[in-house]
Each structure stands twice: as C-alpha cells, then as structure tokens.
C-alpha cells in the first residue's frame, strides 16, 4: 500500500503512474477535498480538519509492507519507526539512519524562523525534484515486492 499525505502534495500524478506499473494500491489522505478517481486501486480519505488528523490517520496504519509519501518530518519519523518505507516528494528517503538528523534540522529551522534569523523560504519544486521522486518511488516499490 502507498499512503500519501495528500494536502499540497505536488506529485500525485507521478504516484499514480508508478503505482499502476507496480499494481499497488494508493490511499490519498487529506483534510480537504480530493479529485475522485474511478480506479479501484485508488482510495481517497478525507479526515477532520483537526491538527495533524491526516498525519495521525496515516501513522496509525503504516507498517513494514507500506510506502508513505510525505514532506512532514514528524510524520516521516513516526512511519519510519513503524517500519514503513518513507520518501518526500523530492525523492528524499527517510530511514532509521537519517530521520534523527532530519528532525534536528527541522527543529533548528523552526527555531531560526522564530528568532528571525531565517526567512524560511523553500526552494521551488523543480523538474529535477520530480525526476528524483519518480526514481525513488520506483525503487521503493521494487524493494517491497521482493
């Protein structure tokens, strides 16, 4: 199963393309409306608008046989701890070897923004990011099928 933290996810079409190639089910989880799909392998879940409701829904279900796609580092950490394969929409893989550093860097960035030391601008999502994501997701799907 592929779980997607779907609010503001820039790679939904790519996820569907890779999932179809590997015949994997996809569940998009969001706080707001999602475009319906007629594909029986695609499920949309709308959760309450409560803080972290989508994250909680995904984290409660993700496990060793799943892939989670999220840019949210705390959610990535919860899913890595549950044994899931986790990637961000830029193709960055989160695993037991790097989730601690990713969490520390996230916390440092938040601190710098709070103190005014950093404006917190994120780089624009690029075609290179999209390509890296496609490669990473395909690799994770193949790894789960072994």
N, C-alpha and C positions, 0 to 999 in steps of 0.2 A: 504494500500500500504506500502511496505517496500522499503525505499530508502537506498542505500548502497554507501558510499564514498569508491569506489572500488579500487583506487590506493593503493597497498600494504595492502589490507585487507586480513588477514590470515584465515578468517572463511567463505569464500564463499560457500564451500560445505555444511557446517552446516546451513547456512542461507537458502539454497535451500531445505534442508531436513525439516526444521521446517516450512517454508512457504508452502511446499506441504501438510504437515499434516494439516495445518490450511486453506488451499485453499486461500492463499493470494498472490497477485501479487508482484513481486520483480523488482526493477529497479536498475541496477548497473550503476553508473556514474563514468567515468574515463577520464583522459587526454590522455590515450594511449589505445592500442588495448585490447580487452576483448575476451575471448573464446566465440564464438557464442553458443546459446542454441536453441534447437528445441522446447523447452517447451513454449507454448503460454502465460504462466503466467510470463515469464521472459523477460525483455526488457533490452537491453544494450544501453547506451547513451554515445557517445564519444563527449566530449566538446573540445573547443580550448585549446591550451597549455598555455593560459594566466593565470596569477597568480590568484588563487582562483576560477577559472572558474567552476570546479566541485562543489565546496562549494556553489557558487552563484546559480548554477542551482538547487541544492537540496533545499537550503534555500528559494528560490522563490516559491517552490511547496509544501513543507512540511507543514502539518497542524494537527489539532486535531485527525484526523482519520488515522494518519500515524505513522510508526516507522522509525527512522533514525538510521543507524549504522555507527559510525564514531569514530575515535580516536582523531579527531581535536576538541579541546576545544572551539575555537571561533565559529566553525560551530555548535557544540552542543548547545552553548548558543543561537544562532540565531534560531535554531529549537525548543528549549525549549520555547523561547519567542513566537513562533508561535503556541504553544500548542501541538507539537508532542511528542511522547514517544521517548526517545533517550538513546541508550546504546553504549558503546565502545566494541571492540572485545574481551575484557577480562571479559565482563559481568558487568562492572561498569555502573550503571544507572546515567544519568544526569537529574536533575529535578530542579524545582524552589528553592528547599531547599538547593541544593549543588552547583549549577552552579557558583555562586559568588565565593565560596572558590576554586573551580576547576580552575577558571580563574585566581584568585590571585596566586595560586600555580604554574600555568603555567608561569605567568609573573615573579614570583620570580625565578623559574628555569632558564628562559631565561636570567635574569639579572645575576645570578650566573655563567652561562656559559660564558656570555660576559666578565665578570670581571676575569675569570679564576679560580674562587673559586670552580667550579664543572666541571667535565669532561662530564657530561650529558649522561652517559651510561644508557641505558634502560635494564631492566631485559628481559631475553629471554622469548618468548611466550611458555607457558607450557601446558601440558595436563590438568592441573587444571584450567588454564585460559579458555581453550576450553570448559570444562565441565560447568564452571560458566556461560560462554556465552550462551550455549545451554539452560540452566535452565532459565536464564534471558529472552532470546528471546521468549521462550515458554510462560513464564508468561506474557510478554507484549502482545503477540498475543492473549492470552486468555482474557486479560483485554480489549483489543479493541473490541473483539467480543461481550462483554456484553452489 
